[in-house]
C-alpha cells in the first residue's frame, strides 16, 4: 500500500467517526466551547479596555460608541440624570453639564457598572479604588460605594460621590462648569480638572467628547440654562441626601425639637476652650464674603498625645441628640456628620484618629463622638492649630461649604459666649471673633448649662 492509499484510508476513518453519534457529540461540544471562549474574551476586552495607569485620579475605560455596554435607552436615561444633577445640585450651566455628560460617555458609555479591573476603576466617571488601589481609593471616599461590591455601583451612589468630591477637593471643577459657556470647552476643562487627563493624552479622545458635548447640549436644551456658582458644594463632606435619611433613624419619633441657644444644644467641647481665627458666628444667606463655614473650638492645654491618642482632653461631644450619618476618612482627617433629632445636620471635622462612633449609632447630647486634631485643610499642620471644626446645616443636600444654600449659623443654636459678635457688627473682615486666633479663653461650663453637670 502506497502513501496515497494510506491517506485515503485515514480520511475515510475520520469521516466515519465524525458522522457517528459519538463523533457528532464531540464535534458539537468542541464548537460550543470555542464559541463560549470567544464570547468571554470579547466581554473581558470590552469591560477592561483602556489605560491601566493615569495620575491617581479617574481613568477612562477607552470605550467607543460601538462598544456601548449600556443600551441606548439606559444611556440616554443616565445622561439626563447626570445632566440634571450637574445643573440642580452643582450649579452647572447647560454648557458645563453637557461637557460633563460627554466625558462620562467617553469614560463608561454612561454605564454605572462599567468596570476596568486592570486600572482598578469603575462607574460612569471611572473612579479609582475598585478592587485595587493602584491609582488611589476615590470611589469609596463618600462611603456609599464599597470596594468590589457591584450592588453599590448605582447611578444614585455615584451621583452622591460626585457631589461629595465637587464640594471638596474638586470644587474648582464645579466652579468651572458653573461658568462654562461652550459645551466643547467645558468637556475639555472637565477632562483636565476633574479627570486629571491632559488634552495631549490619547485617552482624552477630544473629537469624541466634542461630538457628544454638542449632542447633549442640544438634546437637553443647554443653551437656556445659566450657571449658579453659589449652588451646592460641601466642605469636604457633602451628604447622602434626605430621601434615605429617615429609613434607619432610630430617633425619628422623638419629640425633641432642639430650639436655639442653650435650649437643646450643648457645645462640642468641655471645660476651658478658645475660638479660632476663621470663625464667623452668624451667616448671611447669599453673601460672598465668608471664607469659613462653621466655628472652630480648641480645648485649652492640648498635648500631642491628646490628639494622637484620643484622650478626654481632646474629646469632641455631640451638641444634640441624633444618629450618625457619616464617618469619613478624607486624606489625613476624619469627619463625623450627625442627623439630629431636630432634623438638622451637624458636622465635626479635623480628627487625626478614628472617631468613637460609626454610621448608624444613636448618640445623645454630650456624648463623646470624636477628637480634635489638625487634619484636613488646617494650617499650620501642628498642635498649635489643633481644633474641631463644627458646622451646621438644615439638610444634607446642600452640604457645609461656604455659602452653601443649606448652611446654618452655629451662633443661632450653640450657647456661644457673648464675646462672639453677631454678623455685620464685627470690626474685622468676614465676621471674626473678638480675640480670635486661639487666644481668648472661654469656659463651656459657664455657657452650656448641660455640659457643666
MIKE-228559 format. One record per residue (C-alpha): x, y, z; residue in three letters. Coordinates in steps of 0.05 Angstrom, whole numbers, always signed. Layout:
REM residues N
nuke c1:X, c2:Y, c3:Z, rest:ALA
...
***
This chain:
REM residues 453
nuke c1:+0, c2:+0, c3:+0, rest:UNK
nuke c1:+30, c2:+67, c3:-21, rest:UNK
nuke c1:+25, c2:+135, c3:+15, rest:UNK
nuke c1:-36, c2:+156, c3:-25, rest:UNK
nuke c1:-75, c2:+94, c3:-5, rest:UNK
nuke c1:-56, c2:+104, c3:+68, rest:UNK
nuke c1:-80, c2:+177, c3:+66, rest:UNK
nuke c1:-147, c2:+157, c3:+34, rest:UNK
nuke c1:-158, c2:+104, c3:+87, rest:UNK
nuke c1:-145, c2:+154, c3:+143, rest:UNK
nuke c1:-194, c2:+204, c3:+113, rest:UNK
nuke c1:-248, c2:+150, c3:+108, rest:UNK
nuke c1:-237, c2:+132, c3:+181, rest:UNK
nuke c1:-241, c2:+204, c3:+204, rest:UNK
nuke c1:-305, c2:+217, c3:+164, rest:UNK
nuke c1:-337, c2:+153, c3:+190, rest:UNK
nuke c1:-322, c2:+175, c3:+262, rest:UNK
nuke c1:-347, c2:+246, c3:+252, rest:UNK
nuke c1:-414, c2:+222, c3:+225, rest:UNK
nuke c1:-422, c2:+171, c3:+281, rest:UNK
nuke c1:-465, c2:+191, c3:+341, rest:UNK
nuke c1:-405, c2:+196, c3:+386, rest:UNK
nuke c1:-367, c2:+237, c3:+335, rest:UNK
nuke c1:-425, c2:+286, c3:+327, rest:UNK
nuke c1:-430, c2:+297, c3:+402, rest:UNK
nuke c1:-355, c2:+310, c3:+409, rest:UNK
nuke c1:-356, c2:+358, c3:+350, rest:UNK
nuke c1:-415, c2:+396, c3:+379, rest:UNK
nuke c1:-381, c2:+403, c3:+446, rest:UNK
nuke c1:-318, c2:+430, c3:+413, rest:UNK
nuke c1:-357, c2:+481, c3:+372, rest:UNK
nuke c1:-397, c2:+506, c3:+432, rest:UNK
nuke c1:-335, c2:+510, c3:+475, rest:UNK
nuke c1:-299, c2:+551, c3:+423, rest:UNK
nuke c1:-358, c2:+600, c3:+418, rest:UNK
nuke c1:-362, c2:+608, c3:+494, rest:UNK
nuke c1:-288, c2:+623, c3:+499, rest:UNK
nuke c1:-294, c2:+674, c3:+443, rest:UNK
nuke c1:-353, c2:+708, c3:+477, rest:UNK
nuke c1:-317, c2:+712, c3:+544, rest:UNK
nuke c1:-255, c2:+741, c3:+512, rest:UNK
nuke c1:-296, c2:+794, c3:+477, rest:UNK
nuke c1:-333, c2:+812, c3:+541, rest:UNK
nuke c1:-268, c2:+820, c3:+580, rest:UNK
nuke c1:-238, c2:+864, c3:+526, rest:UNK
nuke c1:-300, c2:+910, c3:+528, rest:UNK
nuke c1:-301, c2:+916, c3:+603, rest:UNK
nuke c1:-227, c2:+923, c3:+615, rest:UNK
nuke c1:-209, c2:+966, c3:+555, rest:UNK
nuke c1:-167, c2:+1029, c3:+565, rest:UNK
nuke c1:-106, c2:+1050, c3:+603, rest:UNK
nuke c1:-85, c2:+1019, c3:+668, rest:UNK
nuke c1:-50, c2:+1079, c3:+698, rest:UNK
nuke c1:-62, c2:+1153, c3:+697, rest:UNK
nuke c1:-49, c2:+1202, c3:+754, rest:UNK
nuke c1:-85, c2:+1176, c3:+815, rest:UNK
nuke c1:-150, c2:+1206, c3:+790, rest:UNK
nuke c1:-206, c2:+1178, c3:+748, rest:UNK
nuke c1:-189, c2:+1139, c3:+685, rest:UNK
nuke c1:-228, c2:+1126, c3:+622, rest:UNK
nuke c1:-240, c2:+1054, c3:+602, rest:UNK
nuke c1:-230, c2:+1070, c3:+529, rest:UNK
nuke c1:-300, c2:+1052, c3:+506, rest:UNK
nuke c1:-325, c2:+1078, c3:+440, rest:UNK
nuke c1:-398, c2:+1084, c3:+415, rest:UNK
nuke c1:-392, c2:+1017, c3:+381, rest:UNK
nuke c1:-374, c2:+984, c3:+447, rest:UNK
nuke c1:-432, c2:+1012, c3:+487, rest:UNK
nuke c1:-444, c2:+967, c3:+547, rest:UNK
nuke c1:-508, c2:+1002, c3:+566, rest:UNK
nuke c1:-568, c2:+1001, c3:+520, rest:UNK
nuke c1:-582, c2:+1066, c3:+482, rest:UNK
nuke c1:-644, c2:+1075, c3:+525, rest:UNK
nuke c1:-608, c2:+1067, c3:+591, rest:UNK
nuke c1:-550, c2:+1111, c3:+567, rest:UNK
nuke c1:-599, c2:+1167, c3:+550, rest:UNK
nuke c1:-633, c2:+1159, c3:+617, rest:UNK
nuke c1:-567, c2:+1163, c3:+654, rest:UNK
nuke c1:-544, c2:+1221, c3:+612, rest:UNK
nuke c1:-606, c2:+1260, c3:+632, rest:UNK
nuke c1:-597, c2:+1242, c3:+706, rest:UNK
nuke c1:-524, c2:+1266, c3:+705, rest:UNK
nuke c1:-542, c2:+1329, c3:+666, rest:UNK
nuke c1:-598, c2:+1346, c3:+715, rest:UNK
nuke c1:-554, c2:+1332, c3:+775, rest:UNK
nuke c1:-499, c2:+1379, c3:+750, rest:UNK
nuke c1:-550, c2:+1434, c3:+738, rest:UNK
nuke c1:-593, c2:+1426, c3:+800, rest:UNK
nuke c1:-543, c2:+1403, c3:+853, rest:UNK
nuke c1:-477, c2:+1432, c3:+828, rest:UNK
nuke c1:-500, c2:+1497, c3:+795, rest:UNK
nuke c1:-471, c2:+1480, c3:+726, rest:UNK
nuke c1:-492, c2:+1517, c3:+664, rest:UNK
nuke c1:-524, c2:+1478, c3:+608, rest:UNK
nuke c1:-456, c2:+1480, c3:+572, rest:UNK
nuke c1:-420, c2:+1455, c3:+634, rest:UNK
nuke c1:-469, c2:+1399, c3:+646, rest:UNK
nuke c1:-466, c2:+1376, c3:+574, rest:UNK
nuke c1:-390, c2:+1375, c3:+578, rest:UNK
nuke c1:-391, c2:+1330, c3:+639, rest:UNK
nuke c1:-440, c2:+1282, c3:+607, rest:UNK
nuke c1:-396, c2:+1279, c3:+545, rest:UNK
nuke c1:-335, c2:+1259, c3:+586, rest:UNK
nuke c1:-376, c2:+1208, c3:+624, rest:UNK
nuke c1:-396, c2:+1178, c3:+556, rest:UNK
nuke c1:-323, c2:+1173, c3:+538, rest:UNK
nuke c1:-306, c2:+1142, c3:+605, rest:UNK
nuke c1:-361, c2:+1090, c3:+611, rest:UNK
nuke c1:-414, c2:+1099, c3:+558, rest:UNK
nuke c1:-456, c2:+1123, c3:+617, rest:UNK
nuke c1:-459, c2:+1054, c3:+648, rest:UNK
nuke c1:-455, c2:+1059, c3:+724, rest:UNK
nuke c1:-429, c2:+988, c3:+728, rest:UNK
nuke c1:-373, c2:+995, c3:+677, rest:UNK
nuke c1:-310, c2:+966, c3:+708, rest:UNK
nuke c1:-237, c2:+966, c3:+688, rest:UNK
nuke c1:-204, c2:+913, c3:+733, rest:UNK
nuke c1:-134, c2:+928, c3:+707, rest:UNK
nuke c1:-137, c2:+1001, c3:+727, rest:UNK
nuke c1:-178, c2:+989, c3:+789, rest:UNK
nuke c1:-231, c2:+1038, c3:+766, rest:UNK
nuke c1:-307, c2:+1035, c3:+759, rest:UNK
nuke c1:-371, c2:+1076, c3:+749, rest:UNK
nuke c1:-395, c2:+1128, c3:+700, rest:UNK
nuke c1:-333, c2:+1170, c3:+713, rest:UNK
nuke c1:-286, c2:+1111, c3:+726, rest:UNK
nuke c1:-265, c2:+1129, c3:+796, rest:UNK
nuke c1:-202, c2:+1096, c3:+823, rest:UNK
nuke c1:-203, c2:+1045, c3:+880, rest:UNK
nuke c1:-245, c2:+989, c3:+851, rest:UNK
nuke c1:-215, c2:+921, c3:+871, rest:UNK
nuke c1:-145, c2:+952, c3:+877, rest:UNK
nuke c1:-118, c2:+1020, c3:+899, rest:UNK
nuke c1:-62, c2:+1026, c3:+849, rest:UNK
nuke c1:-90, c2:+1094, c3:+830, rest:UNK
nuke c1:-118, c2:+1113, c3:+898, rest:UNK
nuke c1:-186, c2:+1099, c3:+930, rest:UNK
nuke c1:-231, c2:+1156, c3:+909, rest:UNK
nuke c1:-290, c2:+1111, c3:+894, rest:UNK
nuke c1:-302, c2:+1095, c3:+968, rest:UNK
nuke c1:-288, c2:+1164, c3:+996, rest:UNK
nuke c1:-361, c2:+1185, c3:+1002, rest:UNK
nuke c1:-380, c2:+1119, c3:+1035, rest:UNK
nuke c1:-439, c2:+1094, c3:+993, rest:UNK
nuke c1:-396, c2:+1052, c3:+945, rest:UNK
nuke c1:-359, c2:+992, c3:+972, rest:UNK
nuke c1:-296, c2:+961, c3:+941, rest:UNK
nuke c1:-315, c2:+905, c3:+894, rest:UNK
nuke c1:-389, c2:+906, c3:+912, rest:UNK
nuke c1:-426, c2:+911, c3:+847, rest:UNK
nuke c1:-493, c2:+923, c3:+882, rest:UNK
nuke c1:-466, c2:+991, c3:+906, rest:UNK
nuke c1:-447, c2:+1013, c3:+836, rest:UNK
nuke c1:-512, c2:+1050, c3:+823, rest:UNK
nuke c1:-527, c2:+1116, c3:+790, rest:UNK
nuke c1:-553, c2:+1143, c3:+856, rest:UNK
nuke c1:-490, c2:+1126, c3:+895, rest:UNK
nuke c1:-445, c2:+1153, c3:+840, rest:UNK
nuke c1:-481, c2:+1220, c3:+839, rest:UNK
nuke c1:-471, c2:+1223, c3:+915, rest:UNK
nuke c1:-397, c2:+1211, c3:+905, rest:UNK
nuke c1:-394, c2:+1264, c3:+851, rest:UNK
nuke c1:-429, c2:+1315, c3:+896, rest:UNK
nuke c1:-381, c2:+1297, c3:+953, rest:UNK
nuke c1:-319, c2:+1309, c3:+911, rest:UNK
nuke c1:-345, c2:+1373, c3:+879, rest:UNK
nuke c1:-358, c2:+1401, c3:+947, rest:UNK
nuke c1:-288, c2:+1385, c3:+970, rest:UNK
nuke c1:-221, c2:+1377, c3:+934, rest:UNK
nuke c1:-252, c2:+1384, c3:+865, rest:UNK
nuke c1:-291, c2:+1448, c3:+878, rest:UNK
nuke c1:-252, c2:+1483, c3:+823, rest:UNK
nuke c1:-283, c2:+1435, c3:+772, rest:UNK
nuke c1:-352, c2:+1451, c3:+798, rest:UNK
nuke c1:-338, c2:+1526, c3:+792, rest:UNK
nuke c1:-312, c2:+1517, c3:+721, rest:UNK
nuke c1:-375, c2:+1481, c3:+700, rest:UNK
nuke c1:-418, c2:+1536, c3:+730, rest:UNK
nuke c1:-382, c2:+1588, c3:+689, rest:UNK
nuke c1:-378, c2:+1548, c3:+624, rest:UNK
nuke c1:-409, c2:+1578, c3:+562, rest:UNK
nuke c1:-385, c2:+1529, c3:+509, rest:UNK
nuke c1:-400, c2:+1454, c3:+516, rest:UNK
nuke c1:-338, c2:+1430, c3:+479, rest:UNK
nuke c1:-292, c2:+1474, c3:+520, rest:UNK
nuke c1:-328, c2:+1451, c3:+583, rest:UNK
nuke c1:-315, c2:+1378, c3:+565, rest:UNK
nuke c1:-241, c2:+1393, c3:+556, rest:UNK
nuke c1:-238, c2:+1431, c3:+621, rest:UNK
nuke c1:-273, c2:+1375, c3:+659, rest:UNK
nuke c1:-226, c2:+1324, c3:+629, rest:UNK
nuke c1:-167, c2:+1363, c3:+657, rest:UNK
nuke c1:-192, c2:+1389, c3:+724, rest:UNK
nuke c1:-235, c2:+1330, c3:+747, rest:UNK
nuke c1:-209, c2:+1270, c3:+708, rest:UNK
nuke c1:-137, c2:+1293, c3:+711, rest:UNK
nuke c1:-126, c2:+1275, c3:+638, rest:UNK
nuke c1:-84, c2:+1324, c3:+596, rest:UNK
nuke c1:-111, c2:+1344, c3:+529, rest:UNK
nuke c1:-48, c2:+1316, c3:+497, rest:UNK
nuke c1:-64, c2:+1248, c3:+526, rest:UNK
nuke c1:-93, c2:+1199, c3:+474, rest:UNK
nuke c1:-147, c2:+1176, c3:+523, rest:UNK
nuke c1:-177, c2:+1246, c3:+523, rest:UNK
nuke c1:-209, c2:+1230, c3:+456, rest:UNK
nuke c1:-222, c2:+1303, c3:+441, rest:UNK
nuke c1:-262, c2:+1291, c3:+377, rest:UNK
nuke c1:-308, c2:+1243, c3:+414, rest:UNK
nuke c1:-322, c2:+1288, c3:+474, rest:UNK
nuke c1:-332, c2:+1348, c3:+428, rest:UNK
nuke c1:-383, c2:+1309, c3:+388, rest:UNK
nuke c1:-423, c2:+1287, c3:+449, rest:UNK
nuke c1:-418, c2:+1353, c3:+485, rest:UNK
nuke c1:-454, c2:+1385, c3:+427, rest:UNK
nuke c1:-503, c2:+1328, c3:+423, rest:UNK
nuke c1:-524, c2:+1332, c3:+496, rest:UNK
nuke c1:-523, c2:+1408, c3:+496, rest:UNK
nuke c1:-575, c2:+1408, c3:+441, rest:UNK
nuke c1:-614, c2:+1347, c3:+467, rest:UNK
nuke c1:-624, c2:+1375, c3:+537, rest:UNK
nuke c1:-634, c2:+1448, c3:+519, rest:UNK
nuke c1:-568, c2:+1471, c3:+548, rest:UNK
nuke c1:-569, c2:+1539, c3:+514, rest:UNK
nuke c1:-626, c2:+1562, c3:+560, rest:UNK
nuke c1:-592, c2:+1542, c3:+626, rest:UNK
nuke c1:-547, c2:+1591, c3:+663, rest:UNK
nuke c1:-498, c2:+1570, c3:+716, rest:UNK
nuke c1:-506, c2:+1584, c3:+790, rest:UNK
nuke c1:-436, c2:+1584, c3:+823, rest:UNK
nuke c1:-465, c2:+1592, c3:+893, rest:UNK
nuke c1:-506, c2:+1528, c3:+888, rest:UNK
nuke c1:-484, c2:+1463, c3:+921, rest:UNK
nuke c1:-414, c2:+1450, c3:+946, rest:UNK
nuke c1:-398, c2:+1418, c3:+1013, rest:UNK
nuke c1:-334, c2:+1430, c3:+1050, rest:UNK
nuke c1:-304, c2:+1360, c3:+1048, rest:UNK
nuke c1:-368, c2:+1326, c3:+1067, rest:UNK
nuke c1:-428, c2:+1331, c3:+1020, rest:UNK
nuke c1:-481, c2:+1287, c3:+1049, rest:UNK
nuke c1:-522, c2:+1230, c3:+1023, rest:UNK
nuke c1:-589, c2:+1263, c3:+1012, rest:UNK
nuke c1:-652, c2:+1270, c3:+1054, rest:UNK
nuke c1:-691, c2:+1217, c3:+1016, rest:UNK
nuke c1:-657, c2:+1159, c3:+1053, rest:UNK
nuke c1:-644, c2:+1193, c3:+1120, rest:UNK
nuke c1:-706, c2:+1172, c3:+1158, rest:UNK
nuke c1:-704, c2:+1098, c3:+1140, rest:UNK
nuke c1:-655, c2:+1080, c3:+1195, rest:UNK
nuke c1:-665, c2:+1138, c3:+1242, rest:UNK
nuke c1:-679, c2:+1107, c3:+1309, rest:UNK
nuke c1:-700, c2:+1175, c3:+1337, rest:UNK
nuke c1:-749, c2:+1195, c3:+1282, rest:UNK
nuke c1:-807, c2:+1194, c3:+1331, rest:UNK
nuke c1:-772, c2:+1236, c3:+1384, rest:UNK
nuke c1:-807, c2:+1298, c3:+1409, rest:UNK
nuke c1:-741, c2:+1335, c3:+1419, rest:UNK
nuke c1:-744, c2:+1394, c3:+1370, rest:UNK
nuke c1:-680, c2:+1428, c3:+1393, rest:UNK
nuke c1:-693, c2:+1502, c3:+1396, rest:UNK
nuke c1:-640, c2:+1555, c3:+1396, rest:UNK
nuke c1:-586, c2:+1580, c3:+1443, rest:UNK
nuke c1:-575, c2:+1534, c3:+1503, rest:UNK
nuke c1:-644, c2:+1503, c3:+1495, rest:UNK
nuke c1:-630, c2:+1435, c3:+1467, rest:UNK
nuke c1:-558, c2:+1448, c3:+1445, rest:UNK
nuke c1:-492, c2:+1440, c3:+1480, rest:UNK
nuke c1:-421, c2:+1454, c3:+1458, rest:UNK
nuke c1:-374, c2:+1405, c3:+1422, rest:UNK
nuke c1:-320, c2:+1415, c3:+1476, rest:UNK
nuke c1:-319, c2:+1416, c3:+1552, rest:UNK
nuke c1:-282, c2:+1458, c3:+1602, rest:UNK
nuke c1:-238, c2:+1516, c3:+1580, rest:UNK
nuke c1:-232, c2:+1528, c3:+1506, rest:UNK
nuke c1:-214, c2:+1581, c3:+1455, rest:UNK
nuke c1:-246, c2:+1602, c3:+1389, rest:UNK
nuke c1:-200, c2:+1602, c3:+1329, rest:UNK
nuke c1:-186, c2:+1650, c3:+1273, rest:UNK
nuke c1:-232, c2:+1638, c3:+1215, rest:UNK
nuke c1:-293, c2:+1633, c3:+1259, rest:UNK
nuke c1:-356, c2:+1670, c3:+1240, rest:UNK
nuke c1:-414, c2:+1667, c3:+1288, rest:UNK
nuke c1:-471, c2:+1684, c3:+1241, rest:UNK
nuke c1:-485, c2:+1671, c3:+1168, rest:UNK
nuke c1:-516, c2:+1717, c3:+1117, rest:UNK
nuke c1:-552, c2:+1678, c3:+1062, rest:UNK
nuke c1:-524, c2:+1694, c3:+993, rest:UNK
nuke c1:-463, c2:+1730, c3:+1020, rest:UNK
nuke c1:-398, c2:+1721, c3:+981, rest:UNK
nuke c1:-353, c2:+1748, c3:+1036, rest:UNK
nuke c1:-349, c2:+1688, c3:+1082, rest:UNK
nuke c1:-289, c2:+1642, c3:+1075, rest:UNK
nuke c1:-306, c2:+1597, c3:+1133, rest:UNK
nuke c1:-368, c2:+1555, c3:+1145, rest:UNK
nuke c1:-371, c2:+1540, c3:+1219, rest:UNK
nuke c1:-339, c2:+1551, c3:+1287, rest:UNK
nuke c1:-270, c2:+1525, c3:+1309, rest:UNK
nuke c1:-262, c2:+1502, c3:+1381, rest:UNK
nuke c1:-196, c2:+1486, c3:+1413, rest:UNK
nuke c1:-192, c2:+1458, c3:+1484, rest:UNK
nuke c1:-141, c2:+1494, c3:+1527, rest:UNK
nuke c1:-77, c2:+1457, c3:+1542, rest:UNK
nuke c1:-79, c2:+1403, c3:+1488, rest:UNK
nuke c1:-18, c2:+1359, c3:+1480, rest:UNK
nuke c1:+6, c2:+1320, c3:+1420, rest:UNK
nuke c1:-11, c2:+1257, c3:+1458, rest:UNK
nuke c1:-82, c2:+1282, c3:+1468, rest:UNK
nuke c1:-96, c2:+1290, c3:+1394, rest:UNK
nuke c1:-56, c2:+1228, c3:+1373, rest:UNK
nuke c1:-81, c2:+1180, c3:+1426, rest:UNK
nuke c1:-151, c2:+1207, c3:+1436, rest:UNK
nuke c1:-154, c2:+1228, c3:+1509, rest:UNK
nuke c1:-213, c2:+1261, c3:+1542, rest:UNK
nuke c1:-176, c2:+1327, c3:+1537, rest:UNK
nuke c1:-183, c2:+1325, c3:+1461, rest:UNK
nuke c1:-253, c2:+1298, c3:+1463, rest:UNK
nuke c1:-308, c2:+1324, c3:+1418, rest:UNK
nuke c1:-380, c2:+1316, c3:+1440, rest:UNK
nuke c1:-447, c2:+1314, c3:+1404, rest:UNK
nuke c1:-483, c2:+1381, c3:+1411, rest:UNK
nuke c1:-551, c2:+1349, c3:+1403, rest:UNK
nuke c1:-585, c2:+1280, c3:+1402, rest:UNK
nuke c1:-584, c2:+1244, c3:+1335, rest:UNK
nuke c1:-560, c2:+1188, c3:+1291, rest:UNK
nuke c1:-491, c2:+1183, c3:+1260, rest:UNK
nuke c1:-500, c2:+1194, c3:+1185, rest:UNK
nuke c1:-428, c2:+1193, c3:+1161, rest:UNK
nuke c1:-359, c2:+1175, c3:+1186, rest:UNK
nuke c1:-308, c2:+1191, c3:+1133, rest:UNK
nuke c1:-233, c2:+1188, c3:+1126, rest:UNK
nuke c1:-211, c2:+1242, c3:+1078, rest:UNK
nuke c1:-137, c2:+1249, c3:+1068, rest:UNK
nuke c1:-108, c2:+1256, c3:+1138, rest:UNK
nuke c1:-173, c2:+1276, c3:+1174, rest:UNK
nuke c1:-235, c2:+1241, c3:+1199, rest:UNK
nuke c1:-303, c2:+1274, c3:+1193, rest:UNK
nuke c1:-367, c2:+1257, c3:+1230, rest:UNK
nuke c1:-436, c2:+1280, c3:+1208, rest:UNK
nuke c1:-497, c2:+1270, c3:+1252, rest:UNK
nuke c1:-570, c2:+1276, c3:+1232, rest:UNK
nuke c1:-601, c2:+1307, c3:+1294, rest:UNK
nuke c1:-670, c2:+1293, c3:+1322, rest:UNK
nuke c1:-689, c2:+1364, c3:+1303, rest:UNK
nuke c1:-675, c2:+1345, c3:+1230, rest:UNK
nuke c1:-613, c2:+1389, c3:+1226, rest:UNK
nuke c1:-544, c2:+1362, c3:+1209, rest:UNK
nuke c1:-481, c2:+1375, c3:+1250, rest:UNK
nuke c1:-410, c2:+1367, c3:+1223, rest:UNK
nuke c1:-347, c2:+1353, c3:+1264, rest:UNK
nuke c1:-280, c2:+1355, c3:+1227, rest:UNK
nuke c1:-204, c2:+1351, c3:+1232, rest:UNK
nuke c1:-194, c2:+1290, c3:+1276, rest:UNK
nuke c1:-128, c2:+1253, c3:+1265, rest:UNK
nuke c1:-152, c2:+1187, c3:+1294, rest:UNK
nuke c1:-212, c2:+1141, c3:+1285, rest:UNK
nuke c1:-275, c2:+1171, c3:+1316, rest:UNK
nuke c1:-311, c2:+1136, c3:+1373, rest:UNK
nuke c1:-375, c2:+1126, c3:+1333, rest:UNK
nuke c1:-396, c2:+1091, c3:+1269, rest:UNK
nuke c1:-451, c2:+1101, c3:+1219, rest:UNK
nuke c1:-519, c2:+1084, c3:+1248, rest:UNK
nuke c1:-500, c2:+1096, c3:+1321, rest:UNK
nuke c1:-553, c2:+1134, c3:+1361, rest:UNK
nuke c1:-518, c2:+1189, c3:+1402, rest:UNK
nuke c1:-540, c2:+1235, c3:+1458, rest:UNK
nuke c1:-522, c2:+1307, c3:+1471, rest:UNK
nuke c1:-456, c2:+1309, c3:+1509, rest:UNK
nuke c1:-433, c2:+1240, c3:+1485, rest:UNK
nuke c1:-361, c2:+1232, c3:+1463, rest:UNK
nuke c1:-361, c2:+1221, c3:+1388, rest:UNK
nuke c1:-293, c2:+1242, c3:+1360, rest:UNK
nuke c1:-230, c2:+1283, c3:+1375, rest:UNK
nuke c1:-196, c2:+1349, c3:+1360, rest:UNK
nuke c1:-138, c2:+1348, c3:+1310, rest:UNK
nuke c1:-103, c2:+1385, c3:+1254, rest:UNK
nuke c1:-123, c2:+1341, c3:+1195, rest:UNK
nuke c1:-154, c2:+1366, c3:+1130, rest:UNK
nuke c1:-142, c2:+1438, c3:+1109, rest:UNK
nuke c1:-116, c2:+1462, c3:+1176, rest:UNK
nuke c1:-54, c2:+1507, c3:+1175, rest:UNK
nuke c1:-4, c2:+1500, c3:+1205, rest:UNK
nuke c1:-1, c2:+1425, c3:+1209, rest:UNK
nuke c1:+17, c2:+1424, c3:+1282, rest:UNK
nuke c1:-11, c2:+1421, c3:+1353, rest:UNK
nuke c1:-16, c2:+1497, c3:+1353, rest:UNK
nuke c1:-74, c2:+1493, c3:+1304, rest:UNK
nuke c1:-109, c2:+1431, c3:+1331, rest:UNK
nuke c1:-185, c2:+1440, c3:+1339, rest:UNK
nuke c1:-253, c2:+1414, c3:+1319, rest:UNK
nuke c1:-289, c2:+1448, c3:+1262, rest:UNK
nuke c1:-364, c2:+1450, c3:+1277, rest:UNK
nuke c1:-415, c2:+1463, c3:+1222, rest:UNK
nuke c1:-490, c2:+1461, c3:+1219, rest:UNK
nuke c1:-538, c2:+1454, c3:+1160, rest:UNK
nuke c1:-613, c2:+1449, c3:+1153, rest:UNK
nuke c1:-609, c2:+1390, c3:+1105, rest:UNK
nuke c1:-557, c2:+1343, c3:+1078, rest:UNK
nuke c1:-568, c2:+1361, c3:+1005, rest:UNK
nuke c1:-533, c2:+1429, c3:+1006, rest:UNK
nuke c1:-472, c2:+1409, c3:+1044, rest:UNK
nuke c1:-430, c2:+1451, c3:+1092, rest:UNK
nuke c1:-388, c2:+1493, c3:+1045, rest:UNK
nuke c1:-382, c2:+1569, c3:+1047, rest:UNK
nuke c1:-447, c2:+1600, c3:+1021, rest:UNK
nuke c1:-479, c2:+1531, c3:+1012, rest:UNK
nuke c1:-554, c2:+1541, c3:+1007, rest:UNK
nuke c1:-570, c2:+1500, c3:+1069, rest:UNK
nuke c1:-515, c2:+1525, c3:+1116, rest:UNK
nuke c1:-538, c2:+1550, c3:+1184, rest:UNK
nuke c1:-505, c2:+1597, c3:+1233, rest:UNK
nuke c1:-478, c2:+1559, c3:+1294, rest:UNK
nuke c1:-489, c2:+1623, c3:+1334, rest:UNK
nuke c1:-563, c2:+1616, c3:+1326, rest:UNK
nuke c1:-562, c2:+1548, c3:+1360, rest:UNK
nuke c1:-500, c2:+1538, c3:+1403, rest:UNK
nuke c1:-493, c2:+1571, c3:+1471, rest:UNK
nuke c1:-433, c2:+1612, c3:+1449, rest:UNK
nuke c1:-404, c2:+1665, c3:+1495, rest:UNK
nuke c1:-428, c2:+1737, c3:+1490, rest:UNK
nuke c1:-360, c2:+1759, c3:+1464, rest:UNK
nuke c1:-377, c2:+1728, c3:+1397, rest:UNK
nuke c1:-404, c2:+1785, c3:+1355, rest:UNK
nuke c1:-465, c2:+1779, c3:+1310, rest:UNK
nuke c1:-459, c2:+1783, c3:+1235, rest:UNK
nuke c1:-450, c2:+1853, c3:+1207, rest:UNK
nuke c1:-424, c2:+1883, c3:+1273, rest:UNK
nuke c1:-353, c2:+1857, c3:+1271, rest:UNK
nuke c1:-297, c2:+1907, c3:+1262, rest:UNK
nuke c1:-256, c2:+1855, c3:+1225, rest:UNK
nuke c1:-265, c2:+1821, c3:+1158, rest:UNK
nuke c1:-311, c2:+1762, c3:+1149, rest:UNK
nuke c1:-344, c2:+1768, c3:+1217, rest:UNK
nuke c1:-287, c2:+1745, c3:+1261, rest:UNK
nuke c1:-289, c2:+1732, c3:+1336, rest:UNK
nuke c1:-262, c2:+1781, c3:+1387, rest:UNK
nuke c1:-195, c2:+1755, c3:+1409, rest:UNK
nuke c1:-193, c2:+1702, c3:+1354, rest:UNK
nuke c1:-130, c2:+1663, c3:+1340, rest:UNK
nuke c1:-139, c2:+1613, c3:+1396, rest:UNK
nuke c1:-120, c2:+1665, c3:+1448, rest:UNK
nuke c1:-182, c2:+1686, c3:+1487, rest:UNK
nuke c1:-205, c2:+1632, c3:+1536, rest:UNK
nuke c1:-278, c2:+1616, c3:+1549, rest:UNK
nuke c1:-309, c2:+1563, c3:+1594, rest:UNK
nuke c1:-360, c2:+1514, c3:+1568, rest:UNK
nuke c1:-389, c2:+1506, c3:+1638, rest:UNK
nuke c1:-409, c2:+1579, c3:+1640, rest:UNK
nuke c1:-446, c2:+1578, c3:+1574, rest:UNK
nuke c1:-475, c2:+1508, c3:+1570, rest:UNK
nuke c1:-520, c2:+1490, c3:+1629, rest:UNK
nuke c1:-519, c2:+1416, c3:+1609, rest:UNK
nuke c1:-445, c2:+1404, c3:+1597, rest:UNK
nuke c1:-426, c2:+1433, c3:+1664, rest:UNK
nuke c1:-460, c2:+1380, c3:+1705, rest:UNK
***
